Every structure is written in structure tokens, then in C-alpha cells.
């Protein structure tokens, strides 16, 4: 057996060909891959891809196909770590998604064999969004009652672990592998504190109940076959009627089909909401759902992405608390706490994620929001993400729509977070939002750093402040990956396609709401402007909620799946 050592570990890693050879019945492997269509970004990136192919012998970081394990037909999505560290870009994601969908259509069990550094930083936020696309395909596979098995290989980190690699019905892991949210070098650079030697060990995740068993590569065939003997044979239980989805919701009794979201001189767009669907299937006799902006909605923005990052980090920028202040009948849920007030932009007494029942401009909903003031002291952890999932489930029980508010510098980066499974918690949260039967609207209010932001992004409609942004990790972290220092953060922000207008072009954001000129780093100019801007944002969000609540449930869910399948430049 040939081996390849990881750059940060002495763990011996079997070559993927050897792993497949020991796993599958002899002579049963069939490759599904086509020649990848790579994004044209730069000559330098093209040269990186060519070198990766020359060194690895692979044409991308994902390989797919099918074979048999003990006579059971199984589809395989496997990482090729030798190709740019197994990082997932647009072409790799398309390949993985196509294979998952093929497995679902052919009613095959699916086995993932990830070994990846995560999102391909060369391709920026467009590649990061593909974690939603792949996870959506996994969710459909699971909803079809088909088995999904995962074998975490050395190393599995970043967006891959925080999405599709953590969604298995059964999860095995390679002993001694590096399995963690962010690589140890990046964590130390961002926090100044190194992780302990066992923080990203799969045994730690096994003790936390997030990995089912540690399995050596040579034992993988036997372990997979045992599971398939149970889940791929016998008499399956029939699915519940209607797929278990909630009954259709009645739209709230709110009059008015248009929303005025202007305030004194600030230039928020007028938003016109009409019809019955955002994209995808449309019920007979219905018009497609369209969001039309009149007035000041540019197709692009001259705003410097790095200035947007700085603006959203300003201590006095309005956030979730100001947003909830314009709602009524707010009831906090679970352990949610809005704290005892803010001093110098920081509150040490609240919870990073707040969940609540609320009336937003008369529209009932469950709000799940990230409190920027608390996160200066306490980042989002596993318990916070679990609280968000619980709120989504409560919303489904109550037949209420969900409104998420994203504004986060990122999830907790610590040994404790790794031990409790921060990456799997992110994956579970985004999967819950992808599949919830109730209408959903997401507001990208400010910072959108990494998996913590992605966890609350999936929605039927997404709106964003013009200076809000989304990135696979903070620009400083991207700088560490590419240059091994944090000094290139501004340049990384400008190159990763992180802005609200970038997201709109990708199809991840539907509405971009202008931010008034002046104030701190381009934010609202006065306290009155701040209140007016937040009120306009809340009015727009409420209108979007009313629109999606009025859609045919089946068409809405189909449209949600379609939007996450089409997140491309």
C-alpha cells in the first residue's frame, strides 16, 4: 500500500486508489466523472490547477463513482487530498452534487470519503456557498430514505467538516486523523493560542457522540458492509404521509402587497413583492414570485470590500438588539438573553444567538439572530447552534415562519469548541434550515464570517445590507492560509467576492438594501438615521415574510432546493 504523509501530521494516509481497492468488491468500480469545467479566475490559478493535476494525477479534488461492498451497490464521493489539499471549489462541488443526485435517483446507498482542508480559498465565497449546495443534495438523499455513510479521513477540516461531512447517518473516522473546524495553524494565528494535541482527534469526537467508531482503513470494508447489511436490505418502514411535512400554513391577515422601506433621505429601495414563487416549480395558474427594486438598487457597488469589513466591525453599528427593538410582543425562548446593556460595543451577559417569538411589523415569526455586542466577548458555540435548531423545530410545530439575522465574527475557536463538535453543530443547523417545512427569510445584517454565518443563511428569501458580507473565514484567516501572515487581509477581502452585490450576482441574496452615507465607516449618520434604517430593514423583512408565507408550500420548498442548487457566478 502506498502512503502519503500529511503536512502537519505523521499519520500515514492511504492513497485513494488503495483505499477504494480494499473497500470495494473486485472489478466493480465505475467512475462517473467528466472533465471538470474550471472557473476562469486568473492565469496564476490556472497554473495552480495544472500543477495540482501533475502532482496528484487527478483532475480535481473530488472523485465519484459506484461499486459494490459485499454485494451491496454503493455510490462513492471521495476526496483526492493530493489535489490542492482536497479543497472544494466550484468544479469539485458540481461533481460531488451530481453524484449525490445520481445516487438518489438510482436509490443507492451513498458513502463519502472526505479528506480536505475545506473550501478552496482561491475561489472565495462562491466556493464557500457550494457547501450549501452539497448539503442540500445530501438532505434530499436522506429525505428519500436512503443511507448516507461517512468515513472521515486524514485530514478533514473547514467547510467540508462543517457541512456535508458531518451529516451522515453513520460516521466512521480514521484513527489519528486530524478532524477539526479550522486547521491548527489558522486557529493559532487568529486567537494567539495553540490547540491542544487531542483537540482535533477523532477520538475526542467519538467520546462526544459525534463519531460512531474509529475504523482503520484496512477495516473499512467490513465496517461498511455490516451497516449496509442492515440499512440496505430488509423491509424498510414506509415514509409518513406527505413526507412528514407540516400542513400548509395560512398566511397572516396582513393587508398590502407592497412595502415602503424608505426613511428620511436614506434611499432604501421600494420593494415590490408579487406572485407566488421565487424560482422553480410554479403552481398552475400562478405567476412567478418576483422581487423588483425601484429607485436606488445598483447592479454593482463601488464600495471597497475591506471598508465594508471595517464598517461591519464598528462598535456602534446597529445590530440584532436594534432590530428587535422595532418588533413587538417579543418573547425570548430557551436560554436566550439580551443582556444588561452594552458598554463600548460589548455585553458580557447575553447569549451570542438569541431566539424569540415576535411580531415584526404585525407579522408573527420566530426570530433567530446573532447578537454582535455579545460576540465581542463570547463567540458562537455548540449550545448556541443547538438553540437555533431547537427554535426552527418550534417554529415548525407552531406553523410559524422563521427569520434569521446574521451578524457574526465567527464561531468559537477553542479546544472546548472542538471537543464539543463545533463543525458538526454548524452542519446540523444549516441542514435543519435547508429542510424545515416552514417559510424562511434570512437577513445578512453585518459580518458573515465562516460556518457560523453559513449556518443561518439557508432561506426562501435572503436580504442583505449593502455593506454586509459573507466569507469562508475572516480575511485575516484567508491571509494566513495563502501567505502565512495576517498582513494581506485587506487584499484577501477584495479578492474573495464577499460583498452583498457579489452574493446577489451568485443568486445567494435576493435584495440588497443601501446603507446611508456618512457615520462610522459609512454607516448611518445619526441616532435618528440608525433608527430609521433599522425600521426600514425590519419593514422589508416583514414584507418578505408575508410574501413567502403566502406561497404554495410544495412550490416554495421546491424553489428553496432550486436556489441552493444554482449558486454559481
C-alpha positions in Angstrom: 0.0 0.0 0.0 1.4 3.4 -0.9 1.1 6.2 1.6 1.3 10.0 1.7 2.1 11.9 4.8 0.1 15.0 5.8 2.0 18.3 6.1 1.0 18.8 9.7 0.9 15.2 10.9 2.8 12.0 10.9 -0.4 10.0 10.2 0.1 7.7 7.2 -2.6 8.3 4.6 -3.5 5.6 2.2 -3.7 6.7 -1.4 -7.4 6.9 -2.5 -6.8 4.2 -5.1 -5.6 1.8 -2.4 -8.5 2.7 -0.1 -11.0 2.0 -2.8 -9.3 -1.2 -3.8 -9.6 -2.5 -0.3 -13.1 -1.3 0.2 -14.9 -2.4 -3.0 -15.7 -5.8 -4.4 -13.0 -6.6 -7.1 -13.9 -5.3 -10.5 -17.0 -3.3 -9.5 -15.7 0.2 -9.6 -17.2 2.5 -12.2 -16.1 6.1 -12.4 -18.8 8.7 -13.0 -16.5 11.8 -13.5 -16.5 14.0 -16.6 -13.8 16.5 -17.4 -14.2 19.4 -15.0 -15.1 22.9 -16.1 -13.0 25.2 -14.1 -13.8 28.9 -13.4 -11.6 31.3 -15.2 -10.2 33.5 -12.4 -6.5 34.2 -13.3 -3.6 32.8 -15.1 -1.9 32.0 -11.7 -4.9 30.0 -10.6 -4.9 28.1 -13.9 -1.2 27.3 -13.3 -2.0 26.1 -9.7 -4.6 23.7 -11.2 -2.2 22.4 -13.8 0.5 21.8 -11.1 -2.1 20.0 -8.9 -3.0 17.7 -11.7 0.6 17.0 -12.5 1.5 16.2 -8.9 -1.6 14.2 -8.0 -2.6 12.5 -11.2 -6.1 13.7 -10.6 -8.1 16.3 -12.4 -10.0 17.6 -9.4 -10.2 17.3 -5.6 -13.4 15.1 -5.8 -13.7 11.7 -7.4 -17.0 10.0 -7.8 -18.4 6.7 -9.0 -20.0 3.5 -7.8 -19.1 -0.1 -6.8 -20.2 -2.9 -4.6 -19.4 -3.6 -1.0 -20.2 -7.2 -0.1 -22.6 -7.3 -3.0 -24.3 -4.0 -2.0 -24.4 -1.3 -4.7 -23.0 1.9 -3.3 -22.2 5.4 -4.7 -19.0 7.0 -3.6 -17.9 10.6 -3.3 -14.3 10.8 -2.3 -11.7 13.5 -1.7 -8.4 13.5 -3.5 -6.2 15.2 -1.0 -3.2 15.4 -3.3 -5.1 17.9 -5.4 -4.8 21.3 -3.7 -5.3 19.7 -0.3 -8.7 18.2 -1.2 -10.1 21.7 -1.2 -13.6 22.1 -2.7 -14.1 24.7 -5.4 -16.9 25.1 -7.9 -15.9 22.3 -10.2 -15.4 19.8 -7.4 -18.7 20.8 -5.8 -20.6 20.3 -9.1 -19.0 16.9 -9.4 -20.0 15.9 -5.9 -23.5 17.3 -6.2 -24.1 15.5 -9.5 -23.0 12.2 -7.9 -25.2 12.6 -4.9 -28.2 13.4 -7.1 -27.5 10.4 -9.3 -27.3 8.1 -6.2 -30.6 9.5 -5.0 -32.3 9.0 -8.4 -30.9 5.4 -8.6 -31.8 4.7 -5.0 -28.3 3.8 -4.0 -26.6 4.0 -0.6 -24.0 6.8 -0.5 -20.6 6.7 1.0 -18.5 9.9 1.5 -14.7 9.6 2.0 -13.7 13.2 2.8 -10.0 14.3 3.3 -10.0 18.0 2.8 -8.8 21.3 4.0 -12.2 22.7 3.3 -13.4 25.4 0.9 -10.9 26.3 -1.9 -9.8 29.7 -0.8 -8.6 30.6 -4.3 -12.2 30.8 -5.4 -13.5 32.7 -2.3 -17.1 33.0 -1.3 -18.6 31.3 -4.4 -16.8 28.1 -3.4 -17.9 28.5 0.2 -21.6 28.7 -0.9 -21.2 25.3 -2.5 -21.2 23.7 1.0 -24.9 24.6 1.0 -25.4 23.1 -2.5 -23.8 19.8 -1.5 -25.6 19.7 1.9 -28.9 20.4 0.1 -28.3 17.4 -2.1 -27.4 15.3 1.0 -30.6 16.4 2.7 -32.7 15.3 -0.3 -30.9 11.9 -0.3 -31.6 11.4 3.3 -35.2 12.6 2.9 -35.6 9.8 0.3 -34.9 7.3 3.0 -31.5 6.4 1.5 -28.4 5.6 3.6 -25.6 8.1 3.9 -22.3 6.9 5.4 -19.2 9.0 6.1 -15.6 8.0 6.7 -13.6 11.0 8.0 -10.0 10.6 6.6 -6.9 12.5 7.5 -7.3 15.5 7.4 -10.9 16.7 7.3 -11.4 20.3 8.3 -13.1 23.6 7.4 -16.3 24.0 5.4 -16.3 20.3 4.4 -16.5 19.2 8.0 -18.9 22.0 8.9 -21.4 20.8 6.2 -21.7 17.5 4.2 -19.0 15.5 6.0 -21.0 15.8 9.3 -24.4 14.8 8.1 -24.0 11.0 7.9 -26.5 8.5 9.3 -23.4 6.6 10.4 -20.0 8.3 10.7 -16.6 6.5 10.9 -13.2 8.1 11.3 -9.7 7.2 10.6 -7.7 6.7 13.9 -5.2 9.5 14.4 -6.6 11.7 11.7 -6.8 15.5 12.0 -10.5 16.3 12.2 -11.4 19.8 13.2 -13.2 23.1 12.3 -10.2 25.1 11.3 -6.6 23.9 10.9 -4.4 24.4 14.0 -2.1 26.9 12.2 -5.0 29.2 11.3 -6.6 28.9 14.8 -3.3 29.8 16.5 -2.8 32.8 14.1 -6.3 34.1 14.8 -6.5 33.5 18.5 -2.9 33.6 19.6 -3.5 30.3 21.5 -2.5 26.9 20.1 -4.9 24.0 20.3 -4.0 21.0 22.5 -2.7 17.9 20.8 -6.0 16.0 21.2 -8.5 18.8 20.4 -8.9 17.7 16.8 -8.5 14.0 17.3 -11.5 11.9 16.1 -11.4 10.0 19.4 -12.5 13.3 21.0 -15.5 13.5 18.7 -16.3 9.8 19.4 -16.4 10.5 23.1 -18.8 13.4 22.4 -21.0 11.0 20.4 -20.3 12.7 17.0 -18.3 9.8 15.5 -19.7 6.3 15.8 -16.5 4.4 15.5 -12.8 4.7 14.8 -12.0 2.4 11.8 -8.6 1.7 10.3 -8.5 1.9 6.5 -8.0 -1.9 6.2 -11.1 -2.5 8.3 -13.3 -0.1 6.4 -14.8 -2.7 4.1 -16.0 -4.9 6.9 -17.5 -1.9 8.8 -19.3 -0.5 5.8 -20.6 -3.9 4.8 -22.1 -4.5 8.3 -24.0 -1.3 8.1 -25.2 -1.9 4.6 -26.4 -5.4 5.6 -28.8 -3.6 8.0 -29.8 -0.4 6.2 -29.7 -1.6 2.5 -31.6 -4.8 3.0 -34.8 -6.0 4.8 -38.2 -4.3 4.7 -38.0 -0.6 5.1 -40.6 1.3 7.1 -42.8 3.3 4.6 -42.4 7.0 4.8 -45.1 9.1 6.6 -47.9 10.6 4.5 -46.9 13.8 2.8 -43.3 13.1 3.5 -43.8 14.2 7.1 -44.0 17.8 6.2 -46.1 20.3 8.2 -49.6 21.1 7.0 -49.8 24.2 4.8 -49.8 27.4 6.8 -52.4 30.1 6.5 -51.0 33.5 5.6 -51.3 36.1 8.4 -54.1 38.5 7.9 -51.9 41.4 6.8 -53.1 43.8 4.1 -51.0 45.4 1.5 -48.9 43.9 -1.3 -46.1 46.4 -1.4 -43.6 47.6 1.2 -42.2 51.1 1.5 -38.8 50.8 3.1 -37.7 54.4 2.8 -36.7 56.8 5.6 -35.6 60.4 5.7 -33.2 60.8 2.8 -31.6 57.4 3.3 -32.6 55.9 0.0 -33.7 52.4 1.0 -35.3 50.8 -2.1 -39.0 50.4 -2.5 -39.7 46.7 -2.6 -42.4 45.2 -4.7 -43.4 41.6 -3.9 -45.8 39.8 -6.2 -46.8 36.4 -7.4 -46.2 33.1 -5.7 -42.7 31.7 -6.2 -39.1 32.7 -6.2 -37.9 30.1 -8.6 -38.5 26.5 -9.7 -41.9 24.8 -9.8 -44.9 27.2 -10.1 -48.5 26.0 -9.4 -50.9 26.1 -12.3 -52.4 29.5 -12.8 -49.9 31.3 -10.6 -47.4 34.0 -11.6 -43.7 33.5 -10.6 -42.7 35.3 -7.4 -40.5 38.3 -8.3 -38.8 40.9 -6.2 -38.4 44.1 -8.1 -36.4 47.0 -6.7 -37.2 50.5 -7.9 -35.0 53.5 -7.2 -31.5 53.0 -5.9 -30.6 49.4 -6.5 -27.3 49.2 -8.5 -26.2 46.1 -10.2 -22.8 46.5 -8.5 -21.2 48.7 -5.9 -18.1 50.9 -5.8 -17.8 50.2 -2.1 -14.4 48.8 -1.1 -14.9 45.3 0.3 -12.3 45.9 3.0 -14.1 49.1 4.1 -17.3 47.0 4.3 -15.5 44.6 6.6 -14.3 47.5 8.8 -17.8 49.2 8.8 -19.5 46.0 10.0 -16.9 45.7 12.8 -17.6 49.2 14.1 -18.6 49.1 17.8 -21.6 51.4 17.3 -23.1 49.7 14.2 -26.7 48.7 14.7 -27.4 45.0 15.2 -29.9 42.5 16.4 -30.9 44.5 19.5 -31.9 47.5 17.4 -33.7 45.1 15.0 -35.7 43.5 17.8 -36.5 46.9 19.3 -38.8 47.7 16.4 -40.6 44.3 16.9 -43.4 43.8 19.3 -44.6 41.1 21.7 -41.1 39.7 21.9 -40.8 36.5 24.0 -37.3 35.1 24.4 -37.0 31.3 24.0 -34.9 28.9 25.9 -31.7 30.3 27.4 -31.7 33.4 25.2 -30.6 36.5 26.9 -30.3 40.0 25.6 -28.1 41.0 28.4 -28.0 44.0 30.7 -26.9 46.6 28.2 -23.9 47.5 26.1 -20.7 49.3 27.1 -18.2 50.2 24.4 -20.0 47.9 22.0 -19.6 44.9 24.2 -22.0 43.0 26.5 -20.7 40.1 28.5 -24.0 39.0 29.9 -26.1 37.9 26.9 -26.1 35.0 24.5 -24.5 35.1 21.1 -27.6 33.7 19.4 -31.0 34.9 20.5 -34.2 33.1 19.7 -37.6 34.7 20.2 -41.3 34.8 19.2 -42.1 38.2 17.8 -44.4 40.2 15.7 -42.4 42.0 13.1 -44.5 44.9 11.7 -47.5 42.8 12.6 -46.1 39.6 11.1 -45.8 36.7 13.5 -42.5 34.8 13.3 -39.7 33.0 15.2 -36.5 35.2 15.1 -33.1 33.6 15.3 -30.4 36.2 15.5 -26.8 36.7 16.2 -26.0 39.4 18.8 -22.9 41.4 17.7 -22.4 43.0 21.1 -22.1 39.7 23.0 -19.8 38.2 20.4 -17.0 40.7 21.2 -16.7 38.7 24.4 -18.2 35.3 23.6 -18.3 33.6 20.2 -21.0 31.3 19.0 -20.6 27.8 20.4 -22.3 24.4 20.1 -25.0 25.2 22.6 -25.9 28.3 20.7 -26.3 26.5 17.4 -28.3 23.8 19.1 -30.6 26.5 20.5 -31.1 27.8 16.9 -32.0 24.3 15.7 -34.5 24.0 18.6 -36.1 27.3 17.6 -36.5 26.1 14.0 -38.2 23.0 15.3 -40.5 25.0 17.5 -41.4 27.2 14.5 -42.4 24.1 12.6 -44.5 22.9 15.4 -46.2 26.3 15.7 -46.5 26.7 11.9 -44.7 30.0 12.1 -42.2 31.3 9.6 -38.5 31.7 10.6 -36.5 34.9 10.3 -32.7 34.6 10.8 -30.4 37.6 11.4 -26.7 37.1 10.5 -24.1 39.2 12.1 -21.1 37.3 13.4 -17.3 37.5 13.5 -17.3 33.7 13.5 -17.8 30.6 15.7 -15.8 29.9 18.8 -12.2 28.8 18.1 -11.0 26.9 21.1 -10.2 23.5 22.3 -13.5 23.2 24.1 -15.4 24.0 20.9 -13.5 21.4 19.0 -14.2 18.8 21.8 -17.9 19.5 21.7 -18.0 19.4 17.9 -18.5 22.9 16.6 -18.2 21.9 13.0 -20.9 19.2 13.2 -23.1 21.6 15.1 -22.9 24.1 12.2 -23.7 21.3 9.7 -26.7 20.2 11.7 -28.0 23.8 12.0 -27.8 24.5 8.3 -29.3 21.2 7.4 -32.3 21.9 9.7 -32.9 25.2 7.9 -32.5 23.6 4.5 -35.2 21.1 5.3 -37.7 22.9 7.6 -41.2 22.9 6.1 -42.0 26.4 7.3 -41.2 29.6 5.3 -37.8 31.2 6.0 -36.3 34.6 5.4 -32.6 35.5 6.2 -31.2 38.9 6.8 -27.5 39.4 6.3 -27.1 42.4 8.6 -23.3 42.8 9.0 -20.4 40.4 9.4 -20.8 37.0 7.8 -17.8 35.1 9.0 -17.4 31.4 8.2 -19.6 28.5 9.3 -21.4 30.4 12.0 -22.8 32.7 9.3 -23.5 29.9 6.8 -25.4 28.0 9.5 -28.2 30.6 9.4 -28.1 31.5 5.7 -30.4 28.9 4.0 -33.8 30.5 3.4 -36.5 31.0 0.8 -35.6 34.7 0.5 -32.3 36.4 1.6 -31.9 40.2 2.0 -28.6 41.9 2.8 -27.4 45.3 3.9 -25.2 46.8 1.1 -22.1 46.7 3.3 -22.8 43.2 4.7 -20.5 40.4 3.6 -20.0 36.6 3.7 -16.7 34.8 3.6 -15.4 31.2 4.4 -13.3 32.7 7.2 -12.2 36.2 8.3 -10.0 37.9 5.8 -7.1 37.6 8.3 -7.6 33.8 8.3 -7.6 33.7 4.5 -4.3 35.7 4.6 -2.8 33.1 6.9 -3.7 30.3 4.6 -2.4 32.0 1.5 0.6 34.0 2.9 1.2 32.6 6.4 0.5 36.0 8.0 -2.4 38.3 8.6 -0.9 41.3 6.8 -2.7 40.6 3.5 -6.3 40.7 5.0 -7.4 43.7 3.0 -6.2 42.3 -0.3 -7.9 38.9 0.5 -11.2 40.8 1.3 -11.0 42.4 -2.1 -10.3 39.2 -3.9 -12.7 36.7 -2.3 -16.0 38.1 -3.8 -17.5 38.5 -0.3 -19.8 41.6 -0.8 -23.6 41.7 -0.8 -23.6 42.6 -4.5 -21.3 39.6 -5.2 -23.8 37.4 -3.3 -26.6 38.8 -5.3 -24.9 38.0 -8.6 -24.3 34.5 -7.3 -28.0 34.0 -6.5 -27.4 33.8 -2.8 -29.0 37.2 -2.0 -32.3 38.5 -3.4 -32.4 42.1 -2.1 -29.5 44.4 -1.4 -30.6 47.4 0.8 -28.5 50.5 0.6 -26.8 51.9 3.7 -26.9 55.7 4.1 -23.7 57.6 3.6 -21.7 59.1 6.5 -21.3 58.0 10.1 -18.8 55.4 11.2 -17.1 53.8 8.2 -20.1 54.7 6.0 -22.8 53.6 8.4 -26.0 55.5 9.4 -25.3 59.2 10.2 -27.2 59.9 13.4 -29.2 58.1 16.0 -32.4 59.0 14.1 -30.9 57.7 10.9 -30.0 54.5 12.7 -33.5 54.0 14.0 -34.9 54.8 10.5 -32.6 52.5 8.7 -33.3 49.6 11.1 -37.1 50.3 10.9 -36.9 50.2 7.1 -34.9 47.0 7.2 -37.5 45.4 9.5 -40.3 46.6 7.2 -38.6 44.9 4.3 -38.0 41.7 6.2 -41.6 41.6 7.3 -42.8 42.1 3.7 -40.6 39.2 2.6 -42.1 37.1 5.4 -45.6 37.9 4.3 -44.7 37.0 0.7 -43.2 33.6 1.4 -45.9 32.7 3.8 -48.4 33.2 1.0 -46.7 30.7 -1.3 -47.8 27.2 -2.1 -45.8 25.1 0.3 -44.7 22.5 -2.2 -43.7 25.1 -4.7 -41.8 27.0 -2.0 -39.8 24.0 -0.9 -39.0 23.1 -4.5 -37.8 26.7 -5.1 -35.7 26.6 -1.9 -34.0 23.4 -3.2 -33.5 25.0 -6.6 -31.9 28.2 -5.3 -29.3 26.2 -3.4 -28.6 24.1 -6.5 -27.9 27.2 -8.6 -25.4 29.2 -6.5 -23.0 29.9 -9.4 -21.2 33.0 -10.7 
